[in-house]
């Protein structure tokens, strides 16, 4: 802590992330569990990216967005998990205010990009099922790049504004954050400055960048399901549904947990439940997503079969 010039208040330079410190006997077990999840997440998402880039059969709009999603999940896990693992291993729970803001910036950027990408993927499925004759014209390569680039660039810009406003706040009171990552809501609550502007900006941007993509995704799937139900043959219905089932599962899990987080009061005993639900969408979702796409998607399975033989080393080369 340090004194600000001309002020009697003490400026806080560090926060304490309480994390799972109330379960001291399980720290090593948690470390091993989260380390395993982190390594599997890196391997699974990297494999998806490699398949999308290497296999020409996956050079389609849907897999272009899936590759972006896997890159995002790699960054998502790397933003949250290394800090958690360090806390479990060393017991250190302090983090500088600046580092906390940087962590939330990247977390917020990736959270926002994921909402946009899921909306783009649902629009892709909407065109493929509801307007198949116009699909190739509307969902061309240029438009896909514009959607992906717009998702990333707008998220960088919007979160930069929020972080700038947060950086103007003074922190001079309690400095404990009862979470395992730098949660913006709790950071703002710890400020001794007027938080009206940052709260208003956060409300506006979160409504625009989370709720709007969610509504677009929801409306796309309402149209998709309506179109599928009008298909007369059972085989046709199954084939149409199979093209979007994996994405629908991912969307349901992602928004389901996200909505649960913001509906649960972050106080008292419910704060613990909130924390464990947060683990699901920050730690487990980046692992679950590539598994869903690889296990339920025949095209990904076939791409994996085609790619793996290319990676094998010829025994004759090994002998030489």
C-alpha positions in Angstrom: 0.0 0.0 0.0 1.1 3.6 -0.5 -0.1 7.1 0.3 -1.3 9.3 -2.5 0.0 12.8 -2.5 -2.3 15.3 -0.9 -4.6 12.6 0.3 -5.1 10.8 3.6 -6.3 7.6 1.9 -4.1 4.7 1.4 -3.9 3.5 -2.2 -4.1 -0.3 -2.6 -1.6 -1.8 -5.1 -2.5 -5.5 -4.6 -5.6 -7.6 -4.4 -5.9 -11.0 -2.6 -7.7 -13.6 -4.7 -9.3 -15.9 -2.1 -9.9 -18.6 -4.7 -10.3 -22.0 -3.0 -8.2 -21.1 0.0 -11.0 -22.2 2.3 -10.2 -25.8 1.3 -6.5 -26.1 2.3 -6.4 -29.9 2.4 -7.4 -30.2 -1.2 -4.9 -27.8 -2.8 -2.6 -30.5 -4.2 -5.5 -32.5 -5.5 -6.9 -29.4 -7.1 -3.5 -28.6 -8.6 -3.3 -32.0 -10.3 -6.9 -31.9 -11.5 -6.6 -28.4 -13.0 -3.2 -29.2 -14.5 -4.7 -32.2 -16.2 -7.7 -30.1 -17.5 -5.3 -27.4 -18.8 -3.1 -29.9 -20.7 -6.0 -31.7 -22.2 -7.6 -28.3 -23.2 -4.4 -27.2 -24.9 -4.0 -30.6 -26.8 -7.7 -30.8 -27.8 -8.0 -27.3 -29.1 -4.6 -27.3 -30.8 -5.6 -30.5 -32.6 -8.8 -28.9 -33.9 -6.9 -25.9 -35.2 -4.3 -28.2 -36.9 -7.1 -30.2 -38.5 -9.0 -27.1 -39.8 -5.8 -25.7 -41.3 -4.4 -28.9 -42.7 -7.4 -30.7 -44.1 -8.9 -29.1 -47.2 -12.2 -30.9 -46.5 -12.6 -28.7 -43.5 -12.0 -25.4 -45.4 -15.6 -24.4 -45.0 -17.2 -21.4 -43.1 -18.4 -23.6 -40.2 -14.9 -25.0 -39.6 -13.3 -21.6 -40.2 -15.3 -20.3 -37.2 -14.6 -23.5 -35.3 -10.8 -22.9 -35.7 -11.3 -19.4 -34.4 -13.2 -20.8 -31.5 -10.5 -23.2 -30.6 -7.8 -20.5 -30.8 -10.1 -18.5 -28.4 -10.4 -21.4 -26.0 -6.6 -21.8 -25.9 -6.3 -18.1 -24.9 -9.2 -18.4 -22.5 -7.6 -21.2 -20.5 -4.2 -19.6 -20.6 -5.7 -16.4 -19.1 -7.3 -18.1 -16.1 -5.6 -21.5 -15.4 -1.8 -20.6 -15.0 -2.7 -18.2 -12.2 -4.9 -20.8 -10.5 -2.2 -23.4 -10.7 0.4 -21.1 -9.2 -1.9 -20.4 -6.3 -2.5 -24.1 -5.7 1.2 -24.9 -5.9 2.8 -21.9 -4.0 -0.1 -20.7 -1.9 0.4 -17.2 -3.2 -2.9 -15.4 -3.5 -1.8 -11.8 -4.1 -2.0 -10.1 -7.5 -1.2 -6.5 -8.4 -4.0 -4.2 -9.3 -2.5 -3.8 -12.8 -2.1 -7.6 -13.3 -5.7 -8.0 -12.2 -6.9 -5.5 -14.8 -4.8 -7.1 -17.5 -6.3 -10.5 -16.6 -9.8 -9.3 -16.7 -9.1 -7.4 -20.0 -8.2 -10.6 -21.8 -10.9 -12.6 -20.1 -13.5 -10.0 -21.1 -12.2 -9.8 -24.7 -12.3 -13.6 -25.1 -15.7 -13.9 -23.5 -17.1 -11.2 -25.9 -15.5 -12.8 -28.9 -17.0 -16.2 -28.0 -20.5 -14.7 -27.9 -19.9 -13.2 -31.4 -18.4 -16.4 -32.8 -21.3 -18.5 -31.5 -23.7 -16.1 -33.1 -21.8 -16.2 -36.4 -21.8 -20.0 -36.3 -25.5 -20.1 -35.7 -26.1 -17.7 -38.6 -24.0 -20.1 -40.8 -26.2 -23.0 -39.8 -29.3 -20.9 -40.4 -28.3 -20.2 -43.9 -27.2 -23.8 -44.6 -30.6 -25.2 -43.4 -33.1 -22.5 -44.0 -31.6 -20.9 -47.2 -29.5 -23.6 -48.8 -29.8 -22.2 -52.3 -28.3 -18.9 -51.2 -25.7 -20.3 -48.8 -22.7 -20.3 -51.0 -23.3 -16.7 -52.2 -24.1 -15.2 -48.8 -21.6 -17.1 -46.6 -18.5 -16.6 -48.8 -14.9 -16.4 -47.6 -14.7 -12.7 -47.5 -17.8 -12.4 -45.4 -16.5 -15.1 -43.0 -13.2 -13.2 -42.5 -15.2 -9.9 -41.9 -17.4 -11.6 -39.3 -14.3 -13.1 -37.5 -12.2 -9.9 -37.7 -15.2 -7.8 -36.6 -15.7 -10.1 -33.5 -12.1 -9.8 -32.4 -11.5 -6.1 -33.2 -14.7 -4.8 -31.6 -14.1 -6.9 -28.5 -10.5 -5.4 -28.1 -11.9 -1.9 -28.5 -14.9 -2.3 -26.2 -12.9 -3.9 -23.3 -10.2 -1.3 -23.7 -12.8 1.4 -22.9 -14.0 -0.5 -19.8 -10.5 -1.2 -18.5 -9.6 2.5 -19.0 -12.6 3.5 -16.9 -11.6 0.9 -14.2 -8.0 2.1 -14.2 -9.3 5.6 -13.2 -10.8 4.2 -10.0 -9.1 4.4 -6.6 -8.8 1.4 -4.4 -8.3 2.3 -0.7 -10.4 -0.1 1.4 -10.8 -3.9 1.6 -8.7 -5.7 -1.0 -10.0 -9.3 -1.0 -11.7 -10.7 -4.1 -13.7 -13.8 -3.2 -13.0 -15.5 -6.5 -10.3 -17.4 -8.3 -9.9 -14.8 -11.0 -10.2 -11.0 -11.2 -14.0 -10.6 -11.4 -14.9 -7.1 -12.6 -18.0 -6.8 -10.4 -16.0 -7.4 -7.2 -13.2 -5.2 -8.3 -15.6 -2.3 -8.7 -17.2 -3.0 -5.4 -13.8 -2.6 -3.7 -13.3 0.9 -5.2 -13.6 4.0 -3.0 -14.3 6.2 -6.0 -17.6 7.1 -7.7 -18.3 4.0 -9.9 -21.4 5.4 -11.7 -19.7 5.8 -15.0 -18.0 2.5 -15.1 -21.1 0.7 -13.9 -23.2 2.3 -16.7 -20.5 1.5 -19.3 -20.4 -2.1 -18.2 -24.2 -2.4 -18.3 -24.4 -0.9 -21.8 -21.5 -2.9 -23.2 -22.5 -6.2 -21.6 -26.1 -5.8 -22.9 -24.8 -5.0 -26.4 -22.1 -7.7 -26.6 -23.6 -10.6 -24.7 -27.4 -10.2 -24.8 -27.6 -9.2 -28.5 -25.5 -12.1 -29.8 -27.5 -14.4 -27.5 -30.8 -13.2 -29.0 -29.4 -13.5 -32.6 -28.3 -17.1 -31.8 -31.6 -17.9 -30.2 -33.6 -16.5 -33.2 -31.4 -18.4 -35.6 -32.1 -21.7 -33.9 -35.9 -20.9 -33.6 -35.9 -20.6 -37.4 -33.7 -23.7 -37.8 -35.9 -25.9 -35.6 -39.0 -24.6 -37.3 -37.5 -25.5 -40.7 -36.4 -28.9 -39.6 -39.9 -29.8 -38.2 -41.4 -29.0 -41.6 -39.2 -31.6 -43.3 -41.4 -34.5 -44.2 -38.9 -37.4 -44.1 -37.4 -38.7 -40.8 -34.1 -39.2 -42.5 -34.1 -35.6 -43.8 -34.9 -34.3 -40.3 -32.0 -36.4 -38.8 -29.5 -35.2 -41.4 -30.5 -31.5 -41.0 -30.4 -31.7 -37.2 -27.0 -33.5 -37.2 -25.4 -30.6 -39.0 -26.1 -28.2 -36.1 -26.5 -30.5 -33.1 -22.9 -30.1 -31.9 -23.1 -26.3 -32.1 -26.5 -26.3 -30.4 -25.0 -28.3 -27.4 -22.1 -25.9 -27.1 -24.4 -22.8 -27.2 -26.7 -24.4 -24.6 -23.8 -25.2 -22.2 -22.1 -21.8 -22.7 -25.1 -19.6 -22.2 -26.7 -21.8 -19.7 -23.8 -21.5 -17.3 -23.3 -17.8 -18.1 -26.9 -17.1 -17.3 -26.7 -19.1 -14.1 -23.7 -17.1 -13.0 -25.5 -13.8 -13.4 -28.7 -15.0 -11.9 -27.2 -16.4 -8.7 -26.7 -13.7 -6.0 -23.0 -13.3 -5.3 -23.5 -13.2 -1.6 -23.2 -15.5 1.4 -23.4 -19.3 0.8 -24.5 -18.7 -2.8 -21.1 -17.1 -3.5 -19.5 -20.5 -3.1 -22.0 -22.0 -5.6 -21.4 -19.1 -7.9 -17.6 -19.8 -7.8 -18.0 -23.5 -8.7 -20.4 -22.7 -11.6 -17.8 -20.2 -12.8 -15.3 -23.1 -12.9 -17.5 -24.8 -15.4 -17.6 -22.0 -17.9 -14.1 -20.7 -17.4 -12.2 -24.0 -17.0 -14.3 -26.9 -18.2 -16.1 -25.3 -21.2 -12.8 -24.8 -23.2 -12.2 -28.5 -22.8 -15.7 -29.7 -23.5 -16.2 -27.7 -26.7 -13.5 -29.4 -28.8 -14.6 -32.8 -27.4 -18.2 -32.2 -28.5 -17.2 -31.2 -32.0 -14.7 -34.1 -32.4 -16.9 -36.9 -30.8 -20.2 -35.9 -32.4 -18.9 -34.6 -35.8 -18.3 -37.2 -38.5 -16.3 -34.8 -40.7 -13.9 -34.0 -37.9 -13.5 -37.8 -37.2 -12.7 -38.4 -40.8 -10.3 -35.5 -41.0 -8.5 -37.0 -37.9 -8.2 -40.4 -39.6 -6.8 -38.7 -42.7 -4.3 -36.6 -40.8 -3.0 -39.1 -38.3 -1.4 -41.4 -40.9 0.6 -38.5 -42.3 2.1 -37.9 -38.8 3.4 -41.5 -38.5 7.1 -42.1 -39.1 8.0 -44.8 -41.6 9.7 -47.7 -39.8 12.4 -47.9 -42.5 13.4 -44.3 -41.9 13.7 -45.0 -38.2 16.0 -48.0 -38.8 18.2 -45.8 -41.1 
